[in-house]
Amino acid sequence: MIEANNLTALDLQKFYAELEKIPSPRAPLNGQEAILLFEFMEDTGCRITETIHIKKQDINFRTRILTVTNPKVESTCELCSKWKYRDLETRVRVLVSSDPNCKRCHGKGKWKEPQKTTITPRLIDKVRQYCEPMRDDEILFPVHRTTLWKWGKKAGLMAELKLFQVKKQQEIEGVFLHLFRALCSKRMVRDAKDDPFRDQLVAQKLRHSFATVTDRYTKIDINYLWSWEEKTYQLLG
């Protein structure tokens, strides 16, 4: 068994080779499209639920900016909602009121505010070619996340990838979809080893919030991420 983050480039090639064989003729994606979906997750750092909601219109092919319209985190709706602290000890905020006719949150008081990340020069041309025949409002990968879990697990077994990862409350064996987000982070840590803002680059790419005061004051924006990827991955060919 190997720890999941130690997956090598050769291991990944074996995985993709087996993944291509799995989709049936009736599947929503063929083998090459399935490979592109997993490559998309590794390249963008998107979660699986975020990835399967991406539409052609969410990608600016000129700038490589990707708008994630279905992020994991919900934001407070500043248009209509009012909140208060439940108590001063826990400082947990509770919803006081909201507008059920609000087009943003529909009365929930929270909404999934779109976030920005990038597609690297490594993959943008392949994604552009794939999207050419699509309508602007068409979903790139019309497949259910459960199907992808099954495909990933099966391809990992066929490729004989004996992976494991220990989480707080569980142990995971085999390929799991969050692995590709982790691989994105690992790649960036490796390729940005000489960049003074390496950790902030990874946080920007994966759309993580900043936890410390130091992080908050050294926060970089998506323009820095874009420039770094343009320089790094154009040079790598």
C-alpha positions in Angstrom: 0.0 0.0 0.0 1.2 3.6 -0.7 -0.1 6.8 0.8 -2.4 8.5 -1.7 -0.4 11.7 -2.1 2.6 9.6 -3.2 0.9 8.7 -6.4 3.5 9.0 -9.2 3.1 10.3 -12.8 3.4 6.7 -14.0 0.7 5.5 -11.6 -1.6 8.3 -13.0 -0.9 7.2 -16.6 -1.8 3.6 -15.6 -5.0 4.9 -14.0 -6.0 6.9 -17.1 -5.3 3.9 -19.4 -7.7 1.7 -17.4 -10.3 4.5 -17.0 -10.6 4.9 -20.7 -11.8 1.2 -21.0 -14.6 1.5 -18.5 -17.5 3.6 -19.9 -20.0 1.6 -21.9 -21.5 2.8 -25.2 -24.5 3.9 -23.3 -22.5 5.9 -20.7 -22.9 9.8 -20.8 -19.1 10.1 -21.4 -16.8 8.0 -23.5 -13.3 6.9 -22.3 -11.4 10.0 -23.5 -14.0 12.3 -22.0 -13.8 10.5 -18.7 -10.0 11.0 -18.7 -10.5 14.7 -19.5 -12.9 15.1 -16.5 -10.3 13.6 -14.1 -7.6 15.7 -15.7 -9.8 18.8 -15.3 -10.2 18.1 -11.5 -6.4 17.7 -11.1 -5.7 20.8 -13.2 -8.2 23.2 -11.6 -8.4 21.8 -8.1 -12.2 21.6 -8.4 -14.2 19.2 -6.3 -16.3 16.6 -8.1 -19.6 18.3 -7.4 -18.2 21.6 -8.6 -16.8 19.9 -11.8 -20.0 18.3 -12.9 -21.8 21.6 -12.7 -19.4 23.5 -15.0 -20.8 24.8 -18.2 -19.1 26.1 -21.3 -20.1 29.6 -20.5 -18.2 29.4 -17.2 -14.9 29.3 -19.0 -13.1 32.3 -20.5 -10.9 30.6 -23.0 -9.0 33.8 -23.7 -8.0 34.4 -20.1 -8.2 30.8 -18.8 -10.4 32.0 -15.9 -12.9 29.5 -14.7 -16.0 30.5 -12.8 -17.1 27.9 -10.3 -20.9 28.4 -10.0 -21.6 25.6 -7.5 -18.9 26.0 -4.8 -19.0 24.0 -1.6 -19.2 27.0 0.7 -22.3 29.1 1.0 -22.1 32.9 1.6 -24.4 35.2 3.4 -26.9 37.0 1.1 -26.2 40.7 1.7 -29.2 41.7 -0.4 -32.0 40.6 1.9 -30.9 38.7 5.0 -30.5 39.9 8.6 -28.5 37.9 11.1 -27.8 38.1 14.8 -25.6 36.2 17.3 -27.4 33.4 19.1 -25.3 34.1 22.2 -22.2 36.0 23.0 -20.3 32.9 24.1 -20.4 30.8 20.9 -20.8 33.8 18.5 -22.9 31.6 16.3 -25.0 33.7 13.9 -28.6 32.8 13.2 -30.9 34.1 10.5 -33.4 36.7 11.7 -35.2 37.5 8.4 -34.9 37.1 4.7 -36.9 37.8 1.5 -38.5 34.7 0.1 -38.7 36.5 -3.3 -34.9 37.2 -3.3 -33.5 36.0 -6.7 -30.2 35.3 -5.1 -30.9 33.2 -2.0 -34.7 32.5 -2.5 -35.3 33.2 1.2 -32.5 30.9 2.6 -30.4 33.8 3.7 -27.3 32.1 2.1 -26.3 31.4 -1.4 -23.5 29.8 -3.4 -21.5 32.8 -4.5 -19.5 32.0 -7.7 -15.8 31.7 -7.2 -12.9 32.2 -9.6 -9.9 29.9 -10.4 -7.9 29.0 -13.4 -7.3 26.3 -16.0 -3.6 26.0 -16.7 -1.9 26.3 -20.1 -1.3 22.5 -19.7 -5.0 21.8 -20.4 -6.8 24.8 -21.8 -6.4 23.8 -25.5 -7.7 20.3 -24.8 -10.7 21.7 -23.0 -11.3 24.3 -25.7 -11.4 21.6 -28.4 -13.7 19.5 -26.4 -16.1 22.4 -25.9 -16.2 23.7 -29.5 -19.4 21.8 -30.5 -21.2 22.7 -27.3 -23.8 25.4 -26.6 -22.8 28.0 -24.1 -25.3 26.8 -21.5 -24.3 23.1 -21.9 -22.8 21.2 -19.0 -19.3 19.9 -19.9 -19.5 16.6 -18.1 -23.2 15.4 -17.8 -22.6 12.5 -15.4 -23.5 11.7 -11.8 -20.9 11.8 -9.1 -21.8 8.3 -8.0 -20.9 7.0 -11.5 -17.5 8.7 -11.3 -16.9 7.2 -7.8 -17.5 3.8 -9.3 -15.3 4.5 -12.4 -12.5 5.8 -10.3 -12.5 2.9 -7.9 -12.7 0.4 -10.7 -9.9 2.0 -12.8 -7.7 2.1 -9.6 -8.2 -1.6 -9.0 -7.5 -2.4 -12.7 -4.3 -0.3 -12.6 -3.3 -2.1 -9.4 -3.0 1.2 -7.5 -2.9 0.1 -3.8 -3.6 3.5 -2.3 -4.8 4.5 1.2 -5.5 7.6 3.1 -6.4 8.1 6.7 -9.0 10.9 7.4 -10.1 12.0 10.9 -13.1 9.6 11.0 -12.3 7.1 8.3 -9.7 5.1 6.4 -10.0 5.1 2.6 -8.5 2.5 0.3 -8.2 2.8 -3.5 -8.8 5.9 -5.7 -11.2 8.5 -4.3 -12.3 11.6 -6.2 -10.9 14.1 -3.6 -7.5 12.7 -4.5 -7.3 14.8 -7.7 -7.8 18.0 -5.8 -5.0 16.8 -3.5 -2.8 16.1 -6.6 -3.4 19.6 -7.8 -2.2 21.0 -4.5 0.8 18.7 -4.5 1.8 19.7 -8.1 1.6 23.3 -7.2 3.7 23.0 -4.1 6.3 21.2 -6.2 6.3 23.6 -9.1 6.2 26.7 -7.0 8.9 25.7 -4.6 10.9 28.8 -5.4 8.0 31.2 -5.2 7.8 33.3 -2.0 4.0 33.0 -2.0 3.8 29.3 -2.6 1.3 28.5 0.1 -0.9 31.5 -0.8 -0.8 30.3 -4.5 -2.2 27.0 -3.5 -4.9 28.6 -1.3 -5.9 30.9 -4.2 -6.1 28.0 -6.7 -8.2 25.8 -4.4 -10.3 28.8 -3.2 -9.5 28.3 0.4 -10.0 31.0 3.0 -7.1 32.4 4.9 -6.8 31.2 8.5 -4.2 33.5 10.1 -3.5 37.2 10.3 -0.2 36.6 8.4 -2.1 34.9 5.6 -4.6 37.7 5.5 -2.0 40.3 5.0 0.0 38.3 2.4 -3.0 37.2 0.5 -2.5 37.1 -3.3 -5.1 37.4 -5.9 -6.1 35.4 -9.0 -4.0 37.7 -11.2 -0.8 36.5 -9.4 -2.0 32.9 -9.8 -2.7 33.5 -13.5 0.8 35.0 -14.1 2.5 32.2 -12.2 0.8 29.5 -14.2 1.4 31.3 -17.5 5.1 31.5 -16.8 5.5 28.1 -15.2 3.5 25.9 -17.5 4.4 27.7 -20.8 8.1 27.1 -19.9 7.4 23.4 -19.2 5.9 23.1 -22.7 
